[in-house]
Amino acid sequence: MSPTVRLLDEEGKQIGIVTKLEALQKAKELDLDVVEIAASAKPPVAKLIDFKKFKYQEAKKEQEIRKSQKNVGVKEIRLRPFIGQHDFDTRLNKAKEFLADGNQVKLSLFFRGREITRKEFGFDVMKRFIAGLESVRVVREPHLEGKVLGAMVVPDKKKEK
């Protein structure tokens, strides 16, 4: 602990090197707080600020940052190997909405019973679906996990611009 500090005013202009007692007296005169901002410097640097106002402004900045952040989620679209055209189109439109909102889309195509013997139909549906989505980047290519054919797509930022 150093007996002297380099004191700065509210605008950041240097007042000079003063003792801690003088810094506290100066703060009391101006109705401000003394806040140490660089403890490792020789002598330590302290600033005269209204600490409550400072904390309020920091909270406002943090709140503004949180507001501007987008929560990216993973949305799932479930398909079938022998899906009807209308159902296919409906799910395609829903996937486009999810991608427009900035979400990732997980595509899951489920095989039931003997459908697993005709995997090529599932792969065809998946390829048609991915082709129907404009401006997407395939993160995970269609691959079989047991009786589920899965893929992952995200909105492609390069194609949007």
Summary of the structure (lengths in Angstrom):
residues: 161
radius of gyration: 30.4
end to end distance: 55.5
largest distance: 86.7
contacts: 413
relative contact order: 0.11
helix: 43%
strand: 33%
